[in-house]
Amino acid sequence: MPPFELLDPSVKSKKSKTAPSAPSLDADADARVEAESALAAAAKSFSVKVLTVNIHKGFTFFNRKFILPELREAVRKIGADVVFLQEVTGSHSQHGAKFDNYPDTPHYEFLADSIWPDFAYGRNAVYDKGDHGNAVMSKFPIVSFKNHDVSISGPERRGLLHCELAIEGRSVNLHAVCVHLSLIEAHRTLQMDRLCQLVSTFIPPQAPLVVAGDFNDWRHRAKDQLALGAGLHEVFVQAHGQPARTFPARKPLLRLDRIYVRNAVGHKPVVLPHKPWSHLSDHAPLAAEIEI
């Protein structure tokens, strides 16, 4: 689906050289109907700003420094309505004693604070010292959520966090799926099949849907698979012909992170500054305005 487009205001219809006649009552009525229809269409559309970022458990590249408080300020400045987070720490028994600025609460609660009143966490990896996973923070009520385990084998634990968001005045809810896929291509292919199954099983065909996160799709295989299997289209691909470069954040080369949509009226990427994001994580964030 193409990005937002505006009609060129310089294009005008041809007019005859004869003086126009006085408007008829029928013409006035038609104009009123057209204006009311335009207002009704505008009232039905609703813009949602989304942000996705792999926060690397709150550490900089190579785990050199814990910078979650600084990252929280950067996330706030984007002004997103819905935030998709990957590699979010739920708990860690030792980091609190090691880092003075380590929060007492789970990282998704620390990041949400008073800005995003609703949040959901999907725990993927559990180890002796703690756990981490995906999270969604939302300014809209999260009426339901479920974390789907899509781990294949080995030490990698991956999940799809599916949230349903209520939008005031809308009869159909917005669905959001936060994604973190495997580093192994064969596993990613199976996990994207499971994502397509999730969409077809749990999400109504007419519902607006945003799927965002770290796909690790450096070989660019997701586009066709998700379009065919779930009707999903990537915002940056639609706007620029290819996904955005997001890894490594300091000098992005690989196109690993994505924002996919379905049943959107329109969408457009949001340009984010290189700094301070270049030193806040190993992944650069992505943002988009999505009209539903």
N, C-alpha and C positions, 0 to 999 in steps of 0.2 A: 504494500500500500504506500502511495506516495506521501511525501511530507506535506505540511500545510501549504496550500497555494492560494494566492489572492489573484482575482481577476485584474488585468491591467487597466487602471483607471483612464489611461490615455486612449483606449479604443472606444470609439463612439460610433453609433449607428448613423447611416446616411440619412439625410433629411432632404425633403423636396424644397425647392426655392419658393414655392407659394406659401403665403401666410397660413399658419395653422388655424383651424377652426376652433371655436370654443369647446372645451371639454364637455362631454355628455354626462348625464347622471350615471349611465352604465360604466363609463370610463372611471368616474370617481369611485364607484363601488368596486370595480376591478382593482384599482390602486389600493384601496383599503384592505381587500382580501389578500393581495400580494404582500403588503406590509405586515399584516397580522401573521401570515404564514412564515415570513422571514423572522419575526420576533419569536414565534413558537419554535422554529428550528434552532434559533440561537439559545433559547431557554433549555432545550433538550440536551445540547452539547455541554460537556463538562471537562475542563482541563485538569489533568493530574500530572504533577512533576515527580518523576521517580529517579532514584539514585541507586547504583549498585557498586559495591567495592569489597574486595577481599582485604580484610584488615590485618591479616597475618598475626592474629592473636595479640594485637596491640604493640607489636615490635617493628622496628625499622628493618631494612634489608639485612640479612645475615644475623638478625637478632641482636644487633649492637646496642640498641637503646629502647627502653619502654616509653612509648609516646602516646598512649591512649588518651590522656587529657587534651593534648594538642590536636589529635585526630577528631575528638568530639567537637572542638570549636570549628574545625574545617567542615565537618559534616553539617553543623548547624547553619553555617553561612550559605550553603547551597539552597536552603529553603525548600527541600523536597517534602512532598506529602507522604510518600512511601519510600522507605529505604530498605534495600536488600543487602544483607551482610553475610559474608562467608568467613570461615575460620574465626569464629567468635568464641572466646573462652567463657564457659559457664562457671567453672571453678578450677582453682589450682591451689594446692595446700602449701606450697613453698614460696611462690612469687611474692606474696604479701610481706614476708619477712626480708626479702632481698631487695625490693624496690620501694622507696619511700612514697612514690605517687601511685602505688597499686591500689585500686579501689576495693572496698570491702564487699561490694555487691557484684553480681554477675555482670560481665561487660555489656551485655545488651541492655540491662537496666541502667547502667551508668551512662551509656550513650543516649538512651531514650530520654532520661531525666524528665523534665516537665514539657519538653517540646513535642514528643510523640507519646500521647497518653496510652496507646495500645501497642503491645509488642508480643511476639511469639518466638519461641526458641525451639529448634530441632536438634537435639543432641545426636551427633554422629559418631564421634570417637571418644571412647572411655579408656582411661589408663590409670595407673596407680596414683598419680598425683592430681588428676582432675579429668576434665572433659572439654570438648569444643564441638562446634557445629555451625549451623546456619541460623540466621535470625531475620525477622521482618519487623520494622518499626513503622507505625502508621498513625496519621492524624485522624483517620477514619476508624470507626469501631471494627475490630476483628471479631466477627460473629462465630467463626469456627476455624480450626486449624488442625493439620495432621502432618506429621513427619513420616515420609516414606523412605524406608531403608533400601537403597539401591546398590549397596556394596556387593561386589562380585566375589572376590577372594583375596587372600593375602592381608597385609596390614592396612591397606587403604580402606577407610570407612567413609562412605558417601551417602548423601541424602537429598531428597526433594521436599522442601517445606512448603506445603500448600495452605494458603490462607484465603479466607473469604471475607471481603470487606463490604460493609454496608455504607452506601452513599445516600445521604439524605435526599428524599424526593425521587429516588430511583427504585423501580420495581425489581430490577435485576441487579444483583450484587457484582462487584468487581472481584475477580479472582487473581491472586498473585502467587507465583511459584518461585521460590528462591532455590537456585541450582548450584551445586558444586560437583563437578564430574571428575572422573579418574584421569590420571596421567597416562594410562595405557589405552591406546586407541581401540582395541577390541572390547575393552570394558566400557569405554565411552559409547560405542555403538549400541551395546546392550542397554546401557543406562538411558540413552535417548529413546530407545524402543519403549522402555518403561515410562518415560516421560509422556510419550504419545499415548500410551495406555491410560495413564493417570488423567490426561486431558479428556479422552473419549469416555472414560468411566465416571469421573467425578465432577466434570464441569459442563454445565448446560451449553448446547451448541450456540445459543444466542448471547451468552454472557461475555462481557469484555474481559480480556485476559492479558496479563503481563507476566512473562517468564524472563527472569534476569539472574545473572550471576557469573561465576567462573566456570566456563565450559571446557577449559584446557584444550580447545579445538584448534591447535596450531596448524593442522592440515586442512582446515576449512571444509570439513565433511558434514557439519551440522545443518547447513542451509537447506539442502535438498531433502534430507531425511525428515527434518521438522516441518518443512512446508508440505510435503506429501503426507506425513503421518498425523499431523495435528493442525495444519492450516496456519502455522506460525511464520511470521515474517520479521526480519531483523531491522531495527530502526536505522542503524548506520549504513547497512547494506542498501536499503531503499533510498537513502539520501545521497550516499557517496559511491555506491557500487561495490563496497567491500567493508568488512568490519573495522572497527577502530583498533589501533595499536595500543596495548595496555601494559605490556610486560617486556622488560623490567621498567618500573615507574620512572627511574631517572632518565632513561633513554629508551623508550618503548620500541620494540622490534616485532614482538609476536602479538597476534590478534586473538587473545584468549577469552576476553569477557564480552558478554552480549546482553542486549535488551530486545527480546522478541515480543510481538503483540499479535492479538487476534481480535476481530470485531472492534477495531478502533476507527473512529471517524477520520482521524488524521494523527500525525506524529512528526516530531522533528528533534534532532539531537540538540543538546545544550553544550556549548563550548565551555570547558572548565579550565582554569589557569594551571600552568605547569607547577607553579609553587603556590602553596606549600606541599602539594600532594606528592611531589617527586621524592620527598624524604619521609613520608608518613607510612608507607607500606611498600611491599615489593610489586604491588599491582596499582596502576592508575585507575581512578574511578570513571564510571560512565554515567551520564545523566540525559534525560529526555523529557520533553513535554508531550503528553499523550492525551488526545481529545477523545472522549468516549460518549 
